[in-house]
């Protein structure tokens, strides 16, 4: 059981601040992963302020467990959750080859009086293969080294979500194990496999699930992606890992589905529905395209509202778009949606549905055999679940 953060005003020891990452002179390719820990012996609240050239980039409040620090300082308050970690993206960093990051420990209020100022500075350097992008985003760089998979990945340095599969897992792309996603592995098995099947994938992002579908024997995968930069990353992955049976189409998924596409044996839509402005119509069109579907999505639950804030929902309205009555909960995207790393929908907002309405729309479309998994009512970004559905 975690120790209570009791304030020890009599503890005269000075604060401690350690930066584990980045290390001095570490090379970066467009983003910088940050990790460390900070503690005030009195247990007073604090933040770690990250700056570059006296410009504040981010304030972090330590909140992750660091058992190594607890073991090293067993009698010090506040060590239970003194860790901090984050990723500084290219959009936040000055466009220079060499940067000095400053980490300053800031103690709240009067608890900080009399405490020694604590600052750590770490200089990092951009990797030679990284393509420098100015504010206009114009690429104006040639790669002078020998061809290497990293050069392709670094075209979109700082934008990747996925960690590449072996033997490319040492190439620094993103942090998430999307190429070994248990949701997709479960869905493939629950649908009876995809070997020899024609599969439609909505929102491939970086082709991780596409790769899993090919590995499972899909005869053909058609993947529709609306984000142009994500589609280009898919093409890079296709070149790196080899996806001979997959095609990537750039365009709006609902527009594609409403234009009478060819019939598919199965359709996958992971992390897509809650970015739609017309989710009811999307479910109707998806179920018309294939007799077997897998959907993983967040949904509206007043007990666990999207992004953790009831204020995020700005409108509630009834709808029968797609033929099945349901309620729409409008969610406006935050300001970060304008950044290159954002991988949401095509509009400045989305309309969420409740779990019951989602399943009702699927049943209304004739896919009445439903199996549910991955229930996470307390997901940080809103309650979520996944399901496979089939026609009887």
Secondary structure, DSSP 8 states (H G I E B T S, - for coil): --------TT-----EEEEEES-TTEEESS-EEEEEEEE-TT---EEEEEEETTEEEEEE---B--HHHHHHTTT-TT-TT-EEEEEE-GGGS-S-SEEEEEEEEEE-GGGGTT---EEEEEEEEE-TTS--B-TT--B-----S---HHHHHHTTTTT--B---TTSTTS---SB-GGG-HHHHHHHHHTT--TT-EEEEE--TTTHHHHHHHHTT-SEEEEEE--HHHHHHHHHHIIIII-TTEEEEES-HHHHHTT----BSEEEEES-GGG-SSHHHHHHHHHHHBSEEEEEEE-B-TTS-GGG-GGGEEEEEEE-TTSS-EEEEEEE--GGGGSTT----SSSEEEE-BHHHHHHHHHHTT--EEEEEEEETT-TTS-EEEEEEE--
